[in-house]
Amino acid sequence: MAIRMGSTLRSTLRSTLRSTLRSTSIALLFGSLLASTIALSPASAKDPFGRSTPKAIGDQTEGVFNAIFKEGDYVKARNLLGEAEKAEPNEPLLHALKASLLFAASTKEDDTNKGDSAGFLTAALATQRAATELIKTDPARGNLYLAVGNFLESAHFVATKGIIQGTPDALGKLTNAFKYLGEAEKSDPNDPEMNMIKGTMDLLLAVNINLPLSDANAAIDRITNKSGPKYIADRVLAWGYRDMNQLDKAIVAVDRSILVTPNNPEVHYLKGQILYKQGKKVESVVLFKKALENPDKLPKSLQGQFCHDLGQADKAVAQTVKVCKG
């Protein structure tokens, strides 16, 4: 029984970490290049958050951003990431993105594959180093990405050392992450980038871990009213409502996201999950198949997850048809 309980706990935490990193990768990308580090004039600067005073984002970073969140093409994102790192090596966002892509590429249940675990940690530490420099000129974003870097490092400890040996180190890094996140909020409480990351983390903790004093409704309010861009906020809201079993609200949110990113397979997969939970098995199969139309764009871990859920839904549909035929 002890072994079974330990295995269940490990699997649960691993799943939560994977879900958290995948969802938080949304947040990891919400950033912009510090103007002093790139050769962009204010006229060419881009900012996906709609700030009144935009913060610049380089063309390379924008390409990676769009590959993941508009196209859902992880292969393209990895290819673009290499060029972005060469052009914009001091941006903590890029290092955080690299860590997320490495984690998403992991297919083992017990730990990240050996080739990627060292790279994952290197990227997490690089995120923190770049963020430390960024604090000198942009305290809000610097502290924000120090939080992200510490969170990534905590995930590395659990993924590589296991639940028993990794938890003490992981908890220390999580404590640091929330400390820096608090500092970022003090610096700019209305910043949409900070609010998306904090709102996402708060919602994950409230819904998936159910920590004392966690407040899912407060997180939803932060994401709805203070975060951007909206199509990603809607995607976060959709999985939050899904896990809270508020499925009608989840459908409304995911449909808004699909309107903006119709070619992203992950959004169609998310809608398929919601439909399945609503008991709409036939409709869910259609969405799962649509999500798998271009599987080569996805990491193996996502392909496996999509195929598993499609198999479950197909089985449910087949059983229903059999019963109906008598």
Buried (B, 14 or more C-beta within 10 A) or exposed (E): EEEEEEEEEBEEBBEBBBBBBBBBBBBBBBBBBBBEBBEBEEEEBBBBBEBEEBBBBBBBBBBBBBBBBBBBBBEBBBEBBEEBBEBBEBBBBBBBBBBBBBBBBBEEEEBBEEEBBEBBBBBBBBBBBBBBBBBEEBBBBBBBBBBBBBBBBBBBBBBBBBBEEBBEBBEBBBEBBBEBBEBBBEBBEEBBBBBBBBBBBBBBBBBBEEEEEBBBEEBBEBBBEBBBBBBBBBBBBBBBBBBBEBBEBBBBBBBBBBEBBEBBBBBBBBBBBBBBBBEBBEBBBBBBBBBBEBEEBBBEBBBEBBBEBBEBBBEBBEEEEEEEEE
